[in-house]
Amino acid sequence: MTNVEEIDRAIGAHGMWKARLKTAIETGKFDTPVDTIRQDDRCTFGQWLYSNSLTDADKASPHYQNVRQLHAEFHKVAARVVELATAGKKQEAQALLELGGEYSRVSGNLTKAMMDWKRALN
């Protein structure tokens, strides 16, 4: 799979997180432990980011560095939402997802950075 295809898949996968997090807030349950969510190298995209599939030049690029940092931040904030949701703190968790909330900001920044990287590869 090419770098562009990996980035496309990641954009879609990370976009689906919001729906999963909303369900966690509604139900107070989530199928993945918070400690696992917090780790940015456990998802398919994270495994690819840290793999040998990318060249040293790819990993030295500002796009890679930005995406990697934002991806790690995304996982920390998603873990925080799940942590709050499963602790019954629905309003606090919801506030992170709302427009202007930390999750929305980080998720939007990550998506933009992935799209910028993809454009640079084309």
C-alpha positions, 0 to 999 in steps of 0.5 A: 500500500502506498503512503497516500493510501495509508493516509487516506485510510487513516483519515477515514478511521480517525473520522469514525472515532467521534461516533465511537466516542459519542456511543461511549458517552451515551452508554458509559462503556467502551470496548478498548482499555483507556491505556491502549487508546492512549498509545499512538502506536497501537492503531493501524495508522500508528503501526504504519507511522512507526514501521520500517515501511516509511523511509528515513526521508519520509520520517524526516519530513515536516509533514511526518513530524507534524502528523506524528505529534498530532496523532499522539495528541489525538490518542491522548484526548480520545483516551481522556474522553473514554476515561470521562465517559466510562467514569460517568462524567458525560458532560465533561466528556461531551464538552471535549467533543463539541465544536471548540472542544479539545477533541474537535480541535485536535481531530481537525488539526490531525485531519488537516495535517494528514491531508496536507501530507497527502497533497505533498506526496502527490 
